[in-house]
Amino acid sequence: MLLEGRVAVITGAGSGIGREIARTFAREGARIVGVDRSADALADLVAELARNGSEGALVRVGDVRDAASVDAAAESVVTEAGRIDILVNCAGIREIKNVYDITPEEWRAVMDINVNGLFYWCQAAARRMRESGGGTIVNLASVGGLIGLSNRPAYSASKHAVVGLTKSLSRDLAPAGIRVNALCPGVIRTAMTEAYWADERFENELASVVPLGRSGTADDVAQAALYLAGPQSAYVTGIALTVDGGWLAEKSFAVPGGSSTFSTSNDAS
Ligand SMILES: NC(=O)c1ccc[n+]([C@@H]2O[C@H](COP(=O)([O-])OP(=O)(O)OC[C@H]3O[C@@H](n4cnc5c(N)ncnc54)[C@H](O)[C@@H]3O)[C@@H](O)[C@H]2O)c1
């Protein structure tokens, strides 16, 4: 098992990608510490892990925006589990609101959770990892951290911040043996995006612009998180790894009289 005996803190573990990462890391032998603001979702996760043979999972119910409680939670994990080896920052929200209408409160909520809260957990975990000789941090950014997504000004800005923070921390934490990487998923079907599928044409339309021809699953992201959190990425730090079916690699548009798409790569004719 790739994470045997490792203590893995996962924020946003109550739902979607975070929950799938908890399942995957538990199967690989990690002791899971689920962090979320939903106590019910965490209780459900712990029960599921126990049913599947992973005993001893811990939970910390709380809001990542509260820096003091984040630091206290990290300290209590060390008291109870001995150390923090892995941090995966999945807690996040997304607004779909155009630049004219987004309110200051909505803007601040996205920044507070996606950037500030993520930083508080990086800082709290890094302090403990330095003490215990190292660790790995995986931050959930998004393809919206690499390109500007329309109608998501706060979300795109927040995810660009996550990518920048990841690169900065990778430099500063390397001497302590701590690797820091970001994941940039494309469209993954979770509670956050479920409404997209209300339109039955959505999956086909998405598939037509994603080279691998489908939306992503939480498991697609969990497998990439396992790589970045575990020993197989021992020489990898400071990257933003896309998990998007090739979506960002392709840019096409229709041209009259020729092939239906004109690729920006050299095979265009
Ligand atoms: N689903 C996608 O298509 C997609 C794509 C790219 C990136 N991401 C990113 O992946 C991460 C996980 O997304 P998801 O799709 O699993 O979403 P989700 O809504 O299913 O899960 C998010 C979890 O975060 C928790 N959370 C939110 N705010 C919190 C707070 N202030 N404190 C503590 N917990 C909080 C929620 O309770 C929930 O359990 C997010 O950062 C998201 O931006 C998702």
The ligand as an SDF file (V2000), in Angstrom:
LIG
                    3D

 44 48  0  0  0  0  0  0  0  0999 V2000
  -16.1880   19.5540   -9.2820 N   0  0  0  0  0  0  0  0  0  0  0  0
  -15.4240   20.1470  -10.1970 C   0  0  0  0  0  0  0  0  0  0  0  0
  -15.7350   20.1540  -11.4120 O   0  0  0  0  0  0  0  0  0  0  0  0
  -14.1470   20.8160   -9.7800 C   0  0  0  0  0  0  0  0  0  0  0  0
  -13.2750   21.2310  -10.8030 C   0  0  0  0  0  0  0  0  0  0  0  0
  -12.0860   21.8760  -10.4640 C   0  0  0  0  0  0  0  0  0  0  0  0
  -11.7760   22.0820   -9.1360 C   0  0  0  0  0  0  0  0  0  0  0  0
  -12.6350   21.6780   -8.1540 N   0  0  0  0  0  0  0  0  0  0  0  0
  -12.2630   21.9660   -6.7710 C   0  0  0  0  0  0  0  0  0  0  0  0
  -12.1990   20.7640   -6.0240 O   0  0  0  0  0  0  0  0  0  0  0  0
  -12.5350   21.0400   -4.6630 C   0  0  0  0  0  0  0  0  0  0  0  0
  -13.6320   20.0780   -4.2360 C   0  0  0  0  0  0  0  0  0  0  0  0
  -14.7800   20.3270   -5.0540 O   0  0  0  0  0  0  0  0  0  0  0  0
  -16.0260   19.3190   -5.1130 P   0  0  0  0  0  0  0  0  0  0  0  0
  -16.4840   19.2990   -6.5110 O   0  0  0  0  0  0  0  0  0  0  0  0
  -15.6980   18.0550   -4.4240 O   0  0  0  0  0  0  0  0  0  0  0  0
  -17.1100   20.1700   -4.2690 O   0  0  0  0  0  0  0  0  0  0  0  0
  -18.1990   19.7110   -3.2010 P   0  0  0  0  0  0  0  0  0  0  0  0
  -19.1160   20.8710   -3.0870 O   0  0  0  0  0  0  0  0  0  0  0  0
  -18.7630   18.3640   -3.5460 O   0  0  0  0  0  0  0  0  0  0  0  0
  -17.3580   19.5450   -1.8480 O   0  0  0  0  0  0  0  0  0  0  0  0
  -16.8080   20.6550   -1.2000 C   0  0  0  0  0  0  0  0  0  0  0  0
  -16.7220   20.3410    0.2950 C   0  0  0  0  0  0  0  0  0  0  0  0
  -16.0790   21.4570    0.9430 O   0  0  0  0  0  0  0  0  0  0  0  0
  -16.7620   21.7320    2.1360 C   0  0  0  0  0  0  0  0  0  0  0  0
  -16.5840   23.1420    2.4860 N   0  0  0  0  0  0  0  0  0  0  0  0
  -16.9840   24.2270    1.7600 C   0  0  0  0  0  0  0  0  0  0  0  0
  -16.6910   25.3540    2.4180 N   0  0  0  0  0  0  0  0  0  0  0  0
  -16.0790   24.9860    3.5730 C   0  0  0  0  0  0  0  0  0  0  0  0
  -15.5480   25.7090    4.6610 C   0  0  0  0  0  0  0  0  0  0  0  0
  -15.6030   27.0580    4.7060 N   0  0  0  0  0  0  0  0  0  0  0  0
  -14.9680   25.0200    5.6840 N   0  0  0  0  0  0  0  0  0  0  0  0
  -14.9410   23.6650    5.6650 C   0  0  0  0  0  0  0  0  0  0  0  0
  -15.4510   22.9240    4.6540 N   0  0  0  0  0  0  0  0  0  0  0  0
  -16.0090   23.5770    3.6220 C   0  0  0  0  0  0  0  0  0  0  0  0
  -18.2300   21.4180    1.8320 C   0  0  0  0  0  0  0  0  0  0  0  0
  -18.9850   21.1980    3.0260 O   0  0  0  0  0  0  0  0  0  0  0  0
  -18.0920   20.1700    0.9610 C   0  0  0  0  0  0  0  0  0  0  0  0
  -18.1040   18.9860    1.7510 O   0  0  0  0  0  0  0  0  0  0  0  0
  -12.9270   22.5190   -4.6090 C   0  0  0  0  0  0  0  0  0  0  0  0
  -11.8320   23.2860   -4.1850 O   0  0  0  0  0  0  0  0  0  0  0  0
  -13.2630   22.8370   -6.0360 C   0  0  0  0  0  0  0  0  0  0  0  0
  -13.0990   24.2060   -6.3360 O   0  0  0  0  0  0  0  0  0  0  0  0
  -13.8080   21.0410   -8.4490 C   0  0  0  0  0  0  0  0  0  0  0  0
  1  2  1  0
  2  3  2  0
  2  4  1  0
  4  5  1  0
  4 44  2  0
  5  6  2  0
  6  7  1  0
  7  8  2  0
  8  9  1  0
  8 44  1  0
  9 10  1  0
  9 42  1  0
 10 11  1  0
 11 12  1  0
 11 40  1  0
 12 13  1  0
 13 14  1  0
 14 15  2  0
 14 16  1  0
 14 17  1  0
 17 18  1  0
 18 19  2  0
 18 20  1  0
 18 21  1  0
 21 22  1  0
 22 23  1  0
 23 24  1  0
 23 38  1  0
 24 25  1  0
 25 26  1  0
 25 36  1  0
 26 27  1  0
 26 35  1  0
 27 28  2  0
 28 29  1  0
 29 30  1  0
 29 35  2  0
 30 31  1  0
 30 32  2  0
 32 33  1  0
 33 34  2  0
 34 35  1  0
 36 37  1  0
 36 38  1  0
 38 39  1  0
 40 41  1  0
 40 42  1  0
 42 43  1  0
M  CHG  2   8   1  16  -1
M  END
$$$$
